[in-house]
Amino acid sequence: MLLDTYGGSEDCLFLNVFTPILPSENRHPKLPVMVFIHGGAFTFGSGNTFLYGPDYIVQEGVILVTINYRLGPIGFLSVGGDAPGNAGLKDQVLALKWVRDNIAAFGGNPNDVTIFGQSAGGASVHYLMLSPMASGLFHRAICQSGTALNTWARAPHARERAFALGKVLGLETNDTSKLLEHLRTVSPKMLIDAAPLTLTPEDARSNIGLPFVPVIEDSWADSQWEGTMDAFKEGHFLAEEPLELIKKKNYNNVPLLLGYNTHEAMLFIRRLRKDPSLIKAIETDFERLIPSDLQIPGGKSSEAVVSVGKDVRDFYLGSRAVSNDTLEEMIYLLTDTMFAHGIVETARQHVANGRSKVYLYRFEFDGALGLYKRLLGIARPGTCHGDELGYLFHFGLLNLSLNPHSIETQVKYRMVKMWTNFAKFGNPTPYGKDDDALNGVTWKPVNGTDVMNVPYLNINAKNEMKLNPDPDRLKFWDNLYMKYNGNTLSNTV
């Protein structure tokens, strides 16, 4: 999809297992396991080796598993009843059950499993933390550039979009059974091609153009097990809003490592450069950039919404217009609303409502292994969405030979070491200042007694512990969420 092509098959439920050693019945102890969930907007992508080569990770004495799951309307269409949604997330649960039941045969420890993912894969990891369906299947979690608190990661009008898909494909009906019967006759390619045509302008505002994503499954409401873990045992993956589950402490409480890249939204700014009409649309309707979960009273043109839009514009652009001259400011705005604020809030909420340690990072290193920038030919300075992946996986697509003494090689080594340390020990820097290879920097967890002052590791040519990532910008959004939602930790702890 990054290269404007689709591929794949509905028959996609395969996984790959990579081990640093051949398994032996006599080997003890078994090796820790890392299970990677790929991103791709819940619409495209795969766990194949040409994208996610295992070389770097398995060298650290860890077994790597990469999985596939159903995507787009095949994986995330929801109408309730027989099609409650989240089939793709349930595929991930199935993969984790396979790991639990079979990984010992590959030399892995089923009781030492870390799940990690990027973008939609990061949000998937977070959803697995929140679902009792995945209870006991993993023991640590890493969310890279995505959590369930990012607005693009959930669908507020999934049922309406499912019927819109039927209409695009030739059937206009309000009957769920007829809709599902019709969709089962349509080829997977036709379903994928039709999915973007279901989006209304308002949909595009709320989920950056992702038509089929995870949903809150609402058919549980009549269950006699309401409010208990048992309500989910018969196939429900998620029945409450993610933030409510965290606040109720009703989730899989495991150590969590998460973070974001400094210029995540560089990926989407390409559209502005290619399409001047989009710049004009944003300039005349700046309110469309207000996050959909900000509960401002009135409709989209209400006085309050217009006022918030003006505040956002003034904060990021001042008196300047949306144009090619203000793309850097637009990158910061969209990075904050689509990624950074939700991810930092996720860290705060888990620390405030959980027992396990939470580690936060901000990835700033802009080097030759920046994956998405290289794939898309982006020359602008900054760390794009997906760029950190090139420092964790060997990407055959890049075909890049590095000097073993280069800064990129050093950053790659440190990234892989910290991620695999977390998988082994639940701590990315277990040896602290004694580990020269990691610059002698100890990655401190977020403090549970002061969650509004958030320590984080800034990952660059040299790692550095800092306090409060992008503080002025994220404080701006904290204040807006406090004013309209009343659910940030600033006024709940």
MARMIMI-979883 format. One record per residue: x, y, z of N, C-alpha, C, O in turn. Coordinates in steps of 0.1 Angstrom, whole numbers, plus 5000, padded with zeros to 4 digits. Atoms other than C-alpha are relative to their C-alpha. Example, Ala and Ser with C-alpha at 12.3 -4.5 7.8 and 13.67 -1.06 7.14 Angstrom:
BEGIN
500949885000512349555078500950125000501950125007
499149895000513749895071499250115008499750225009
// end
This chain:
BEGIN
500849885000500050005000500950135000500550234994
499149885000502950245007500550034985500850144982
499649985014503850184970498850004991498949984979
501249995008500250224959499549874993499049874983
500550135005499649854953499549915011499949925023
500550104991497649584970500449864996500749834985
499750135003498449224973499549915012499149965022
500450094989497748914994498849924997498349924986
501150095002494948675000499249995013499750025024
500850024988492048605024500549895008500449885020
499450124994493748275031501450045005502450004999
498849934996496448465051500549955014501550005019
499750034986496548295085501249915002501149795006
498750074999500148185085500950085009500750215011
499049934992503048275108501349944997501549834992
498650045002506748255107500749995013500550075022
499350024988509048125134501550004997502049934988
498649995002512748225136500749975013500450045023
499350044988515048065161501650014998502049984987
498549995002518848135167500749875001501849854997
499450134999519447765174499049904997497849924997
500950115002518047435164499549955013500249935023
500650054988515647305191500649875004500949784996
499550134994516847025214499249965012498850055020
500850044989514946815238500750025013500150045024
499249984987517846865263500350145003500850175013
499649864997518047235260499250065011497950055012
500749934989517247425291500950125005502150105006
501549975001516147695297499650034986500450054977
500649965013513847765268500250154998500450225007
499749865003514348095250498850095001497750044999
501149905000512248405254499550024985500250004976
500649995013509848475225499450144998498950205007
500549875004508948795207499049984988499549924978
501050015010505748805186499750134994499250225001
500249875006505549085161498750014992498449924984
501349975007502249235148500250124991500550234995
499649895010502749435116498950115000497750085004
501049895001501049765110499550014985499649914978
500649985013499349905079498550045000497750014991
501349934999496250095090498849905001497749934997
501050104999494349765096499549964986498449904984
500550015014494149755058501049934991500549864982
499050075009497449625043501149965009501249995021
498850044993500749475053500049855002499049784999
499850144997502149135062501249985009501950085011
498850024992504648975085501149934993502049864999
499050075009506848855056501450055003501650165007
498749974997510548855058500750114992501650174996
499449895008511249095030499850135006500450235003
500249884993509849355053500649995014501250095019
499650024986510649215088500949895001500649785007
498950114999513849015085500449985015500550085022
499850034986514648845118501450015005501749995017
498650014998518448875116500450065014501150005022
499549934989519049135143499549955013500249945023
500750044988516549005169500549865005500849845016
499650144996517448635168501550005005501849915012
498650004995521148725173500150035015501250005021
500049974986520248835208499449885008499149905020
500550124993519048485218498550005003498149965014
501549994998515348545213499449934987499949954976
500850055011512848355191499150114995498450175003
500949905005510948585168498949934992499249844984
501250055007507448505155499450124993499150225000
500749895007505848725128498749944995498749824990
501350065003502148675122499350084989499750204986
500949935008499448765097498650005006498349915014
501450004996495848855103499150064989499650144981
500949955011492748945082499950155002499950215013
499949865000492649305072498750064992498049994986
501149935007490149565058498749955004498549915016
501350054996486549465057499949855003499149805010
499950144997487549095058500349985014499949885021
499650024986489049145092499350095010499450065022
500549914990487149435107498650054996498150155002
501449965002483649465092499149965012499449855018
500850034988481049475120498650054998498350164995
501449975000477249465121499349945012498149955013
500650074988476749285154499649864997499749824985
500550135002475248945158501149904995502149895002
499050095006477048695136501350064995502249994992
498849935005479548955125500350125010500150245006
499849904990480449145157501250094998501350205003
498849935003483749265143501249955007501249855014
498750044994487449245153500549864996501249815004
499550135004488048925134501550004998502149905002
498649995001491549045127500749995013501849935014
499450004986492249095164499849855005500749815013
500250144995490748745171501049914993501449814998
499050085006493148605145501350025007502149925009
498849984992495948755166500049925012501049865016
500150094989494648575196500349864997500949795004
499850145004494548255177501549974997502049875001
498550015002498248315167500749985013501649905015
499450014987499148365203499749875007500549825014
500350144995497348045213500949904993501349805000
499150095006499347865187501450015006502149915008
498749984993502548015202500049935013501049855017
500150074987501447895236500149854999500849795007
500150155001500747545224501249944993501449824995
499050065009503647495200501450055001502449994996
498649945001506647725206501049925007502249945004
499050084993508347485230500749914990501949874992
499450095010508947255200501150074992501950014985
499049935007511047535185501050065010501950145006
499049954990513047595217499550125008500350185015
500549884993510847875230499249975013498749865015
500750014987509347935264498650064999498550194997
501349955001505547975262499650095012498650165011
500249924988505648145296500850135000501050195011
499149895001508048415284499850074986500750074978
500449955013506248585255499850155001499150205009
500249855002506548955245499350034987499849984977
500649965013504149095219500450144997500550235006
499749865003505149405200499550024986499449934977
500549965013503849595170500150154998500450225007
499849865004504049915151498750054993498149984985
501149935006501250165141498749915003498449905015
501250094997498049945137500449885008499649835016
499550114992500249665151500250045014499949965023
499949954987500949875181498750025007498549985019
501349994995497349955186499449865003498749845013
500450144998496649575182500649955013499949885021
499350044988499149505210499250065012498949985022
500849934989497249755232498749935002498249915013
501350074999493949595224500149865006499249825013
499850134994495349255233500250015015499749935023
499949974985496249405267498650025006498449985018
501349974994492649515271499049894998497949905004
501050115002490949195260500249885009501349825008
499850134992490348905284500149884991500649784996
499850115009490348685253501449974999501849854996
498550025001494148725253500649985014501949975014
499550014987494548675290501049885001500649774997
499050104998497648475299500849964988501749874989
499350045013498948455263501350074998502050044989
498749935002501748705267500350075014499550075023
499549964987503848855295500650145000500950205011
499549865002505149195282499450054987499149974978
500649945012503949435255500850134996501350215005
499449895006505549695232499150064990498849994980
500849935009503449955214500850114993501250215000
499249915007505350145187499050094991498450034982
500849905008503450455173498649964998498049974987
501450045001500050325181499549945013500149845018
500750074989497650245210498550024997498150084988
501550005001493950195214499450145003498350175001
500449874997493750555226500250104989499850224990
499949925012494650695192498749994993498249884991
501350005005491450805175499849914987498849864985
500150085013492250625142499949855003499649784993
500050144997492350295160498749945004498649825007
501350064997488650255166498950074991499150184987
501049955009485450295145498750035008498149945014
501249974992482450485160498749974992497749954999
501250035008480050405131500149884991499949894979
499650125008481050055121498849944992498949904981
501150075006477549925114499550084987499250024977
500449925011476650215091501049984988500549984977
499050025011479850165072499949874993500149864981
500250145006479149795067498950014990499049954979
501149995009475849875051500350094988499950074977
499549925011477550145030500849924990500849944978
499350095009479849875017499149924992499449904980
500950075008476949675006499450084989499250034978
500549915010475549974988501050024989500650024977
499049985010478750034970500149884991500449894979
499950135007478749664960498749954994498649844990
501250035007475249674946498849955008497849915002
501250044992472949594975499750105011500550135020
500549914990471049854994498949945009497849915004
500950074991469349695024500350045014501450105018
499849984986468849735061500049875008500049865020
500150144995468749355066501449955002502149934992
498750054997471849225083500349874993501449854987
499850145006471448865070500250024985501049954979
499849985015470948985034501350064997502050034987
498749945002473949205037501249905000502049904991
498950094998476248935050500049894989501049854984
500150105011474948685024500550064987501249994980
499549935012475648934996501550015000502249994991
498549975000479149025008500849874999501949874994
499350135001480048655010500249954986501049874983
499950035015479548634972501050094993501350064981
499149915006481948914966501549965002501849915012
498650044999485648854959500750095010500450215011
499349924990488148974985500650134993500650234999
499549885007489649214959499050114999499250235000
501049915001486349374953499650075013499350195014
500349954987485749414990501150115004500750215009
498949904997489149584994499950124992500050234997
500149895009488649804964498850095004498950225003
501249924997485249914976500150075014499450175016
500049954987486149985012500250155001499550225009
499849854998487550345008498750084995498650194999
501149935005484350434989498850015010497950085008
501050004989482350385021500150125009499250155017
499749894991483850685038499350134996499350174985
500649875002481851005042501150105004502150075011
499149904996483651335047500250015015501350035020
499950004986482851315084500849885005501649905015
499250124996484350965086501550044998502350015007
498649975003487551095070500650095011501850095014
499649924989487751355098500449925012501449955018
499850074987487551105126501049895000501549855010
499050114999489850825115500950004988501449894984
499049985011492150965088499849904988500849864982
500350085012490450765061500249855001500449784991
499950154998490550415076498649955002497949975012
501550045000487150255068499749895009498649895015
500350124992487449925087501149985010502249945007
499150014989489149925121499349935012498149915011
500650064988488549775156498850075005498650205003
501349944995485149835172499849955015500449855019
500550054987483549805206498849914997497849964992
501150105003481449495204498950025010499150005022
501149964991478049595218499049905003498049925010
501150104998476049275217500149935014499349855017
499950054986477249195252499150055010498950005021
500749924990474949435268498949925007498649955019
501150074994472149185275500549885008499849805013
499450114993474548935290499850005015500050115021
500150004986473948825325501450015007501550035019
498649994994477748845329500550144999501750165000
499649865002477849215323501050045011500850035023
499049954991480949365339501049905005501849935013
499150104996482749035343500849954989500549974977
499250065010485448855325499349904992499649884980
500650115007483148575316499250044988498949964979
500849955011481148795292500749984987500149984976
499250015013483948755267500449864996501049854985
499450135002484548385268499349944987499949844982
500750065012482048315239500350084988499450084979
499649945013483848525213500050154999500350204989
499949865000483648885223501450055004502050015014
498649964997487049055221500050135008500950145017
499949874993486249405234498550055002497850064992
501449964998483049535250499850135007498750185009
500149874994483949865266501150094994502050044987
499049915005485850175256501449985007501449955019
498650034994489650125261500350085012500850035022
499749924988489950415285499349965012499849965024
500850044989487150285307500649875006500749855018
499450134996488749935308501350035008501649965019
498849974993492050095319499750065014500350025024
500449944987490450305346499449905010499649925022
500650104991488550005359501149895004500849805012
499050104997491849815360499649864995500149765000
500550135006490149545339500749974987500149974976
499250035012492949445316501249915004501449895016
498850094998496049225312501150095005501850164996
499049914994498449405335501449954999501949875007
498750045002501849345321501050124997500550224994
499149895003505049555317499850054986499649974976
500349935013504549805288501250094996501650175005
499149905006507049985266499450064988498849994980
500749935011505750245242500650134997501350195005
499549875004506550555223499650044986498849974979
500349955013506450755191501250074994502250095000
499049945008508550915164499850154999498650205000
500249854999509151295163499250064989498550164991
500749945011507651355129499149894993499149874981
500850115005505151075126499250044987499149964978
501049965011502751275103500750044987500050074978
499349985013505451325077499449914989499449944977
500550105009503951015061498750064993498550034981
501249965006500651195055500150144993499250184985
499849875006501951535046500349994985500150094977
499950025014502851385012498850034992498850084981
501349975006499151415004499850144998499350184987
500149865001499251785010500850054988500450144981
499149955011502151834986499549964987499650034977
500550055013500551624959498650064996498350064984
501449965002497051764963499750145005499350155017
500349864995496652144965498650025005498450115013
501449984995492952104969499849965014498950015021
500150044986493451935002500550115009499950135020
499649894992495452225015498950115001498750165011
501149905000492552455005498949955009498350035016
501150054991490052225022500350025015499450055022
499649984986492052235054500050155004499550195015
499949864997492552605052498650065002498450155011
501449954999488752675048499249925011498249975015
500750084990487752405073501049945010501249825011
498950054991490552385099499449915011500249845017
500650084989488052235124500149854997500049775007
499950145003488351905106501249935006501249815008
498850064994491751855123499849985015500749935022
500350024986490151855158499849855002499049794995
500250144998490451505172498549965003497850045010
501450044999487151315170499549975014498349975017
500450034986487251215207500050125009499750105021
500149884992487351575219498550045001497950074990
501449994998483851615233499550145001499150195011
500449865001483051965222498550014998498049944988
501450005001479352055226499650074986500350154981
500549945012477252135195500549924988501449834989
499550075012477752025159501350054995502050125002
498649975005480852055137500250144997501350194996
499949865003480052415130499650095012499450215010
500449934988479152515165501050115004502250105000
499149894996480652825181501249945008502349995006
498950064992482652605205501049934991502249944993
499150075009484052395177500950104992502150084991
499249895007485052705157501050065008502150095004
499149944991486652855187501249915003502349965003
498950104998488752535194500950004987502150004988
499250005012489752535157500950124999502050114995
499249875000490952895160501149985010502350025007
499050024990492852805192501149914994502349944996
499050095006494552515174500850064989502150054989
499349935010495452725144501050105006502150105001
499149904994496853005165501249945007502349995006
498950064992498952765186501049954990502249974992
499050065009500552585156500550094989501650094985
499749925012500452835128500150155002500650224994
500049864998499953175143499150074990497950024988
500849935010498653415116500249944986499750004977
499650055014500053205087498949904995498249845003
500950095006497953005063500649864998501849844999
499550145003498152625056500550014986499850044976
499449995013500552605027501349925001501649865011
498750075000503852445017501050065009502049995013
499149934991505552705038499849965015500649995024
500350034986503852575070499949855002499249805011
500150154999504252195064500649955013500149855018
499450054987506552155094499150015011499049925020
501049984989503952305117498849904999498349855009
501150095002501252085101500549855004499749785010
499550134996503451775107500049995015499549895021
500150014986503751865144498549995005498349915014
501550004996499951925147499549864998498949815007
500650135002499051595131500749895008500149795012
499250094992501851405149499450005014499249895020
500549994987500451535182498649945001498349865011
501450044999496751465175499849854997499049795003
500250135005497151135157500849905008500549785008
499150104993499950975178500450055014500149985024
499349984988501851155205499250025012499449965023
500849984988499151275228499349885005499349855017
500650134996497250945228501049905006500649835015
499050094995500450755234500550045013500649955022
499649954986501650965263498949985010499149945021
501250024991498150955278499949855003499549825014
500050144998498250575274501049965011500749895021
499050034990501450565294499650055014499749985024
500449944988500050795321498849915006498949885018
501250074995496750595324500449865005499949825016
499650134996498550255327500850015013500749925022
499349994988500850385354499050035012499249985023
500949964990497950545373499149885004498649885016
501050104997495750235371500549864999499849764998
499450135001498149945370501149985010501550075017
498950044990500849765389501449984993502449994999
498850035008503349695361500850134995500250234994
499149885004506249925350499650044985499349954977
500249955014505750145319501250094996501750175004
498849935005508650275298499650084987498950024978
500449915011508150565274501250044992502350084998
498949955009510350665244499550104990498350114987
500349915011510550935218501249974990502450004994
499050045009512450825187500450124991499550164983
499749885007514351115171501149984990501450074982
498950025009517250955152499650004985498849924981
500349995014517151055115501249954992502150034989
498950065007519450815097499749924988498549924983
500250075013519950595067499149895000498649844990
500950114999517850315080498550045003497749955005
501449964998514750525084499149944989499249984977
500650085010512450285066499050074991499250074979
501149955009509350475054500650124992500250144980
499549895008511350785044500849954988500750014977
499350065011513550565022499049944990499249964978
500950065009510650375007499250104992498950084981
500849895006508750695000500850114993500250204987
499249905006511650904989499950135006499950244999
500249884993511151165016501350065004502149995010
498749944997514051405019500050105012501050145017
500249904989512651635046500649955013500549835016
499450044987514551625080498949955009497850005009
500950044990512851445108499849854999500249784990
500250154999511851085119498549974997497750005005
501350035005508850965099499449885007500049805014
500750124995506150715110500749884993500949874981
499450125005507750375107501549994999502149894996
498550005003511350485105500849925010501849875007
499250074989512350315138500149854996501049785001
500050145004511549975121501349954994501749844996
498850035007514749985101501149975010502249925006
499050024990516649975134499749885009500449855018
500450134993514849655146500149884991500349774996
500250115009514449445115501050034988501350144984
499250005013516649365084499050014989498249924987
500949985011514749505055500649984986501550054982
499550035013515549335022499750114990500550124980
500449905010513749615003501050115000501250174989
499049895000516449865014501349974993501950054987
498850045007519349665002501250095003501950144994
499049904996521649885022501149945008500949865017
498950054993525149805033500650125009500950225004
499549904990526349995065501449985004501849865005
498750014993529750065078499849955014498950015021
500350054986529949865110500350105011499950075022
499749904990531250175128499250124998499450225005
500949895002528550405116499150035011498949945020
501049974989526150585139498849924998498249875008
501250085003523250395122500249865006499349805012
499750134994524950065132499950005015499449915021
500049994985525350185168498550025005498249955015
501449984996521750305170499249874998498449835007
500650135002520549975155500349905011499449845017
499650094989522549775181499250045013498749955019
500649964987521149985210498549975000497949925009
501450035001517549955197499749855002498849825010
500350144999517649585193500349955014499649865019
499650044987519449545226498950045010498649955019
501049964991516849745245498749924999498149895008
501350075002513849575229500149865005499249805011
499950144996515249225235500349995015499949895021
499950004986516349315270498650015007498449945017
501449994994512749415277499349874999498649835008
500650135002511649085263500549895010499849805014
499450104991514048895285499850035015499649945023
500049964985513949095318498850095004498750115016
501049914996510949325316500650145003499950235008
499349884998513549605317500950034988501849944986
499249985012515149765286501550025003502450004994
498649974996518349865305500349935013500550015023
499950064987518749605332501350025007501450015019
498749994994522449675338500350155002501450185007
499849864997522050055339501350064995501750044984
498849935003525150265340501249914997502249964992
498950095003527349955338500049954986501049884982
500150055014526249885302500550114991499850204986
499449905009528650095280499449994987499350104980
500650025013527049955249498750094998498450134987
501249915000523850155258500350145005499450205010
499649864996525750475266500050015015500150125020
500049994986525550385303498750085005498750135016
501349934997521950535303499049905005498849804999
501150084994519350385326498650054995498350174998
501449965005515850395310499149995012498749885016
500950004988513650495339498649994997498150054987
501450015002510050395341499250125004499850205011
500849894996507250645344499649985014499349875019
500250004986506750745380498549995004497750084999
501450014996503450625395499550115009498350125011
500549904991503350905420499950144994499450235001
500049875006503751195396499849984984500850014977
500250045014502251085362499950124991499950104979
500149895009501951435349501450064997501650154989
498649975003505751465349500649864995501049785003
499750135006506751185325501449984996501850054986
498650035005510351055322499949924987499149834986
500050085013511150925287501449994995502250074998
498750025006514150795268499950074986499150024978
499949945014514951025238501149924993502349924996
499150095007516550785213500550084988499850114978
499349925011519050965190501449944998501649825002
498750055002522650925181500649965014501449865015
499850044986523050915219498750005008497950095006
501250004991520350805243500150105011501150125016
500049904989519251055269498649995007497650005000
501350004992516651045297499650155001500450245004
500549874999514451355296498650005007498149895011
501349994993511251475313499050074991499250184985
501149955008507951535294500350034985500850134982
499849985015508151485256499250114995498050134998
500749895007507251785235499050075009497850085007
500849964989505951955266499050114997497850105001
501049895003504352275253498949954991497749994994
501150055009502452105225499149905007497949915006
500950104994501151815246499350065012498150025015
500749934989500252045275498850084994497750085000
501149935007498152245250498849904998497649945001
501150095002496151925242499549955014498349925015
500550034987496051825279498950095005497950055010
501049904996494252145286498749994993497650014999
501250025008491752095258499249885005498049895006
500750124996490951745269499450015014498449965018
500649974987490551855305498850094999497850065007
501249915001488152125295498849934994497749964999
501250065007485951915272499749865004498549825003
500350144997486351555283500149985015499449895020
499850024986487451585319500549865004500349815015
499550134997489251255316501549985000502049875000
498550015000492951335315500449995015499750035024
499550024986495051255346500250125007500350125020
499849874993495551615354498950035010499150095020
501149974991492151615370499349875005498249885010
500650134995491551245379500949935010500549845016
499150074991494551155400500350095012501050055021
// end
